[in-house]
């Protein structure tokens, strides 16, 4: 009975020690596993942060390059548009000066033509009146003179009408050219 009791105690002690070692080993394994998991998690978080920061930095650089390129493109386009506007403005000013000179020239020409016509009509009338007077004073050839005066008058009026039509046509053509 004593041996058996001793054996039982011994066995019980061995079992307790084995259990304590198992528990201790399990705890050590668990703590090691937990530490490894925490380290793995920390490395993952760190790598994720680094990747995110790198991506964010790349995106910011890309955005800045895009904004810079867009500004350069806009400035170039604006410069081209300004040059085109200046060219068009110069062309319009040149055209306006040309049209103004042409108008002045046409008005001057029209005025000169009207004055010339008026002088010619006046001179023709005076010539006709003088001729008529001379013819009337010559009594010997009264009939011939009267016919001549009549013919001369008709010729003068026809000439005056023709000259007026020519002037009106010239003025009309000049206005059309404007």
Secondary structure, 3 states (H helix, E strand, C coil): CHHHHHHHHHHHHHHHHHHHHHHHHHHHHHHHHHHHHHHHHHHHHHHHHHHHHHHHHHHHHHHHHHHHHHHHHHHHHHHHHHHHHHHHHHHHHHHHHHHHHHHHHHHHHHHHHHHHHHHHHHHHHHHHHHHHHHHHHCCCCHHHHHHHHHHHHHHHHHHHHHHHHHHHHHHHHHHHHC
